[in-house]
Amino acid sequence: MVKHIIFWQLKDEFSEEQKKEIRKGIKEGLEDLVGKVPGLLEVHVRTEFLGSSTADVMLDTTLESVEALKGYAVHPAHVAVADTKVRPYTKTRVCMDYEVE
């Protein structure tokens, strides 16, 4: 199995109320991909965080394999969510992918 973890910071130009709606859209969009993308086993999006955090959103996904991760990256359903609900609103992205047994 493969874990795909991402942290995003939202752009500063958005108000706190806008950021709340953006986080909601990211969560709903990404969590809805389970069952649509082959090899995508679990998706958990965290949008509530402590004040000590330096990220606004965390994505924690589990995929069947490295090949499934590659397919996820280019799958039309994933690309649509990324292009409409994530990329327009984020200023930074940090990713870590790793294999688990």
Buried (B, 14 or more C-beta within 10 A) or exposed (E): BBBBBBBBBBBEEBEEEEBEEBBEBBBEBBBEBBEEBEBBEEBBBBBEEEEEEEBBBBBBBBBBEEEBBEBBEEBEBBEEBBEEBBEEBBEEBEEEEEEEE
